[in-house]
């Protein structure tokens, strides 16, 4: 297991929960970015990378919305 994955599991783990429980819980409810926002699971620099990665899609969505509303 990679150190970064281990760290994510440790940060997501609830008291008395195994790593298998963390993974099961996460898969059942479908992890989303909002699940880790503000949880100190991701650094500010990493979050900025995520935001930048979604910028092109955000622009395309905005262009599509404008075309649909014409």
Rosetta blueprint (number, residue, H / E / L):
1 X L
2 X L
3 X H
4 X H
5 X H
6 X H
7 X H
8 X H
9 X H
10 X H
11 X H
12 X H
13 X L
14 X L
15 X L
16 X L
17 X L
18 X L
19 X H
20 X H
21 X H
22 X H
23 X H
24 X H
25 X H
26 X H
27 X H
28 X H
29 X H
30 X L
31 X L
32 X L
33 X H
34 X H
35 X H
36 X H
37 X L
38 X L
39 X L
40 X L
41 X L
42 X L
43 X L
44 X H
45 X H
46 X H
47 X H
48 X H
49 X H
50 X H
51 X H
52 X H
53 X H
54 X H
55 X H
56 X H
57 X H
58 X H
59 X H
60 X H
61 X H
62 X H
63 X H
64 X H
65 X H
66 X H
67 X H
68 X H
69 X L
70 X L
